[in-house]
């Protein structure tokens, strides 16, 4: 039985696992910053999924998705750590990138700025404090005078909103 929120049985049931998932990922990754990033990405992907089937076991689904994302992060970190310095330099974008590339990047930044400006004030602030300033959920909660749970919800909402808006602006070719 699919529901209106993307096939998840009770959106609230997914949100109740956020703290538990965050603790699990922090233990697994040994880094609370990476854990928060993976948890946010997990929720964004689960909320964005277009599957018609209901998620019968939302906790298991969330944790499996988070484990997969944490494995991807580890692989990426290992591959960067094992590349010789000359290959790492080659994998970086050329400083003399073409005008087309710079124009595209400016357009993307403009779109992200537009999408963020569509969000409620605290939602936008929480997202920017996390992604730009690198603050923890606790630090953001103190600055905004809201709970840590609300910080997580704001960040997931902002990620989802930006992802949906970027897809819409890219058009059907995306």
Secondary structure by P-SEA (a helix, b strand, c coil): ccccccccccaaaaaaaaaaaaaaaaaaaccaaaaaaaaaaaaaaaaacccccccccaaaaaaaaaaaaaaaaaaaaaaaaaccaaaaaaacccccccaaaaaaaaaaaaaaaaaaaaccaaaaaaaaaaacccccaaaaaaaacccaaaaaaaaaaaaaaaaaaaaaaacccc
